[in-house]
Amino acid sequence: MASVLRFADSEYFLSGNFEFDLERNQPILVDPLWKGTVLENHLHRFPLPTLNSKNSFCLVTSGSTGLPKMVWKEWEEIQKEITYWTNVSELKTLLSQTSKVQVLVPLCHLYGLLWGYLIPKRLGIQIQWTSSPTAGDLWITSAPQLQRALDSKIPLPLTAVVSGMKFPVPLARHLRELGGISVTEIYGSTETGGIGFRDPLRQNRFQILTDIETKVQLEEGISETELQIRSPFLSHQSFLLKENGWEKQTAPPSEYYSVGDLGNLTDLGWFLLGRKDRIIKHNGKRVSLDRIESEILGLGLGGEFVCVPVADELGDTIGLFYSGNNSKPEILQILRRELPESHIPKVLLTYPSLPKLPNGKPDYPTIIKLCFEEYQSLKNEKLNLKVNEPTNSQTSVLEILESILGIQPDPNQHLVYDYGMDSIQYADLILRLEKKINHKIPEEDKRTGYFASASGIEEYIKEKLYLLE
């Protein structure tokens, strides 16, 4: 049996070609948006992988880099998952009350394939693929699509099944207030299949499916843990595009699989903090960039928002890249009202539209580069403005800090964490201290505990009197 690429639009499934391919070929399902782009070119660079089992197929995904990954799905895995979902009591009740589903997500991805095609087909529910949904029926959709419908005053459904990101609670609350819409959020990925579900308005944690074994992996120095699973829905083989061709990756069925998400697992369920590679340390606290994006989505600000890490001397800080009509002061004012101080971005950059990869996902490398350049520009601008402000040997440390922070500091309080001092303010502090003692402070001294508090800085200056001219 040969592997064949298929651009899996709704017509591909409606025509029965998917079932035909499963019998005679091994289809590799590709997002139609890839057609004619550099992403399609990647798929033709090397011979396609050959699957060695009947009734198997691949789903092609891509991460922030845009490089393809083919996840090998066995039909048996898919059938097990369909059977499971159609027998979950909460979802069984939801689906039994539905005569038609309106599908707003691509079927070339696992969530769309299951919930927008295979599960309704199993239950004999009418399927309508649409970009212009109407009120009433169950929507198979996503949080951003619901937010856009809300902004556009489109009549909402009674129920919706969503996936793809942690659903923002403010948005769930707003939807419920508007018309009683009930949202069910599915948690999982192409590799894992379904892991859990929740009502984002009522449940802070995902309810893990009963057939899935879980454990957590502790990581040194952090309070969150990484979720690991053994599951009948888990895909054990995939192919990742490398420089020399498609590299086969295998997850042994007997071993636990790390899902790449950090959070907290208890008897009450799994609290998802965010993707492991999207969590940074900011102002002394671990912050999920995914959570910030989710919370911003729930505020109904309009436009698109992407959070990225921006490296500075004290670790990563937060860059917010967005499209929309709100000014930067307006955005900051809203975020300061809604989010903890540790989650407030230090860099805001607005463009008419977000840079995106050909597959429609945000182009994170470009966005990070633009935010870093903006951050450096702001830093240089602020330092140039402050370099001429008077500081001499008679200026006290508390006076320097007050002029930088804009508030009167507590001598016993730690600066960086308790005051949320960023690297621009820190660089300003070092510059003024060097003017006070008329000497450059060695880099190794800046990293000592002296610079954690005002009293520590005073002590440093007294102990380093030999530096004074």
Secondary structure, DSSP 8 states (H G I E B T S, - for coil): --EEEEE--HHHHHTTHHHHHHHHSEEEEE-GGGTTSHHHHHHTSS------STTEEEEEEE-TT--EEEEEEEHHHHHHHHHHHTT-HHHHHHHHT-SEEEE-S-TTSHHHHIIIIIHHHHHT-EEEE-SS--SBSEEEE-HHHHHHHHHTT---BSEEEE-SS---HHHHHHHHHHH--EEEEEEEETTTEEEEEE-TTT-SSBEE-TT-EEEEEE-TT-S-EEEEEE-TT---EEEEEETTEEEEEE--TTS-EEEEEEEEEETTEEEEEEEGGGEEEETTEEEEHHHHHHHHHTTT--S-EEEEEEEETTEEEEEEEE-SS--HHHHHHHHHHHS-GGGS-SEEEE-SS--B-TTSSB-HHHHHHHHHHHHHHHHHHHHHHHTTS---TTS-HHHHHHHHHSS---TTSBHHHHS---HHHHHHHHHHHHHHHTS---HHHHTSGGGGBHHHHHHHHHHTGGG--
